[in-house]
Amino acid sequence: METIEREELKAALDSGADIKLVMAMHETHFEQAHIPGSVQLFSLEQAAALLEPDDHIVIYCSDRSCPASRVVGEKLIAAGYPDVRHYPGGLSEWLAAGYALDGTDTG
């Protein structure tokens, strides 16, 4: 699975690129904090309801040590979503850069 780094993702989002941004963490974590415009996904059943096979998908979780986004990303690819990229830095790198987050714990 290809990766995308923070500045490339930020530039793509700022330019209005057609990206389906997916946070691969439990709903509770998503409600607390997520990158604006994200959807929460943790199962293939949710993917069928939220994604189309031709979507440009970027998947992330909390940080580089979190395996959830890699695991869910690989499952998406195997299930027929060919355009999945992984943002390994996740929430921690996004916040460290001073970029906005949405959610109940974002003040």
Secondary structure, 3 states (H helix, E strand, C coil): CEECCHHHHHHHHHCCCCCEEEECCCHHHHHHCECCCCEECCCHHHHHHHCCCCCCEEEECCCCCCCHHHHHHHHHHHCCCCCEEECCCHHHHHHHCCCCCECCCCC
